[in-house]
Amino acid sequence: MPTTPKPATPTVVSQQQAVLNSLPFSDTQDFEDANRGLVGRRQPNAVTDAHGTVVWDNDTYSFLDGDAPDTVNPSLWRQSKLNVAEGLFEVVPGIYQVRGMDLSNTSIIEGDEGVIVIDTLLTNETGAAALALYREHRGDRPVKAIVYTHSHADHYGGTKGFISTADVDSGAVKIFAPEGFVEHSIVENVYAGTAMNRRAAYMFGAALARGPQGQVGAGLGQTLSTGEVSFVPPTDIISTTGQEVTVDGVRMIFQMAPGTEAPSELLLYLPDFKALCTAEDATHTLHNTLTLRGAVVRDPHAWAHYLTETIDLFGGDVEVAFASHHWPTWGKERVVRFLQDQRDIYAYLHDQTLRMLNKGLTGPEIAEEIQLPPALENAWNARGYYGSVSHNVKAIYQRYLGWFDGNPAHLWEHTPVERAKRYAKLAGGVDALVTNAREAFDAGDFRWAAEVANHAVFAEPDHAAAREVLADTYEQLGYGAENGTWRDFYLAGAMELRDGQFGTPTETNAPDVIANLTPEMLFDALAIQVNGPEAWDENLSIDVVLTDADTRYRVRLSNGALTYSAAAQEGDADATITGTRSALPALAAGSPDALAAAGLEVTNPSVLGRLVAVLDPGDKNFAIVTP
Ligand SMILES: [Zn+2]
């Protein structure tokens, strides 16, 4: 039986009131824009998979109505009310968007006979439902092309809901993607995928109950759908800004934006519609320089630079901007101001962080010290619903200076558990820590209560009162958070402390992704699973011969490290695996049966067995708020 959530404390209630008094809630332009052009809705909204399991249901957010309750930051409440507006919308005649059917949007451009789809949502089920909603209102037009704007799964995972791989193989459907798309989409989901997916479960609050005391939205969209993620590789790679492509009579001009919100990303302009697709580089939130699920730190300097280029290239002509999240912005003047605000917030955070770090301030100090110009503070699209000023500036510090803040006290700290034990001793025991944490909680100093109670839980994980005060504290921090992902992180932490671990509800390292690993990526994926100490004494080599690619790799395990080379090698390997490139992903399963089923021949299978024996895959259920 899940524990009942608790009400907001007076501290949080007055904090919510202060937000109401300080932000321009009377500006309701976003509500007009989010509902403009509605063509039709899917009702009821629930989308199910082949087994009848619900993978998306926007109706569960119907509580998002009226004024914010005490348990939700009014600014986040406002953003969630905007994000739940769902349906098929006309952006301009010939351009449609399905919004509120997943975390992301799909945009559909009508050509001479068919349509071009920009981004395909996260899972096949929501993708198919979105296409069906479009066709219900606009007719049974065939999909002629798909554009992936960038290498994140919520923009390509639903592709098999729109088309089949046979459509691509026959040449009937072209798929365009920015240079580096395949490498980055796979690398991000596979190398650190287990950890990212477990942390994403916190970030998007997929296991939380929805409601005023639970999940209310993730700022960028409401949450992740939980269907099947597909991966259909692109047929055409876009690599140059200004490159123009016409499909089905629709002209598209591409702008490359690598290293911005994703390592591989593009924007595109549709000159015949005077419409700009900003992908995920200009949306109605301050985005992440480092997402809380974890990633390589993004480059806000490049991000600002590319948005300047967007304005230079298209700002003189554009009449509407739409993106793969949130609602469009209409009118040249408003579009340009929107792009300028978005550009300036990334440039400002970047430059001010560097200015302050050069004065010796550390990440947490910059996060407290930095002030936004009032115009950006009051621009709804620049507020931190997904990224935040606080975590973005720490990420910028990390990008330039790394994890070490230069203070030798932090160079060789004890682990969290060892520190916690020592703090408990210093305080006079775990009970004393708990008393201290409860006092801080009662005084409304939740940040300090979290630090003290966290030491108590890490010193003695089964201490019921320690877990309780920490859960209560995270809950209040969640209620007060303007950022959707902060709220989810705090409430997920409270939930796991109270009710036990919920694991990893959505996984983006799906079979389709594994099937598209290149041989090198596959060897890397195996290498990061090798249990070093167990493999110290192993010394083996395996040749992998790809009959259809005329390639031969020598894979070696020595000193606990798995390495590989495609160059000619001396002597014979201990074993040889022979087969086609497309069969090779069976290696990920490791078992001789899986290899045989895929048609891979193995000499000396015991050598492969020795490799498989030292593989140590990730833990989808690892602890976060307890040791
Ligand atoms: Zn996205």
Boltz pocket constraint, residues with backbone or C-beta under 6 A from the ligand:
constraints:
  - pocket:
      binder: B
      contacts: [[A, 104], [A, 152], [A, 154], [A, 155], [A, 280], [A, 324], [A, 325]]
      max_distance: 6.0
